[in-house]
């Protein structure tokens, strides 16, 4: 049965708290083996915003439908942005910190136009708000690293020096307004679904572009996710500089190592 489309019902509940400018936020690329994590941010004016037909969580739309929606979403939103954190940054600072980097890069884009009063973030964990640098003794960070990263399969490592150049992982001034997490917000909240579409289209285009230089990995189709063919290519050829080399990438499983097969 087809799910109901997202609405503005939850967003409009923020009017009672005196908010006018509200941002919906979602990420894509979290479970990929190659390429960036990307975060979309869409700001709406609660006093004036109307519905937008056809928008759903990006995973429920065809690629062609997502592309067609982009100009409509950009016209509908008061402000919008998409930020990215590279595979090298994910390897360097970890997934949660990389999501924060990408999210705050999107934030810096929207505040040029308007500063949101609050953010609705898909999921149950606030990775967007500033926080002190985590350590290995931070239980949450350690648990995340255990579940979502792993050692590379044995084999040759081929890197491109241009693609593995040093990255500045400084978090921009960034989001310092209340962030409200909501499970399945991408399915229920129109602003969050719109943010997911913008992030998905931009990240997919990046992966198609990267595929021109690395055709053996099928990124124009799998967008960097852990398909059997992608894992087999990594096993046979080794990772590129666009792979997340701290993750378990190849086809040979190690006992006790978790899989990284999630989408988004």
Secondary structure as UniProt FT lines:
FT   HELIX           9..12
FT   HELIX           13..17
FT   STRAND          21..28
FT   TURN            30..31
FT   STRAND          37..45
FT   TURN            46..48
FT   TURN            53..54
FT   HELIX           58..60
FT   HELIX           63..76
FT   STRAND          79..85
FT   HELIX           87..93
FT   HELIX           95..110
FT   TURN            111..113
FT   STRAND          118..122
FT   TURN            136..137
FT   HELIX           139..148
FT   TURN            161..164
FT   STRAND          178..182
FT   TURN            183..184
FT   HELIX           185..188
FT   HELIX           190..211
FT   TURN            212..213
FT   HELIX           215..217
FT   HELIX           219..222
FT   TURN            223..224
FT   HELIX           228..237
FT   TURN            241..242
FT   TURN            245..246
FT   TURN            255..256
//
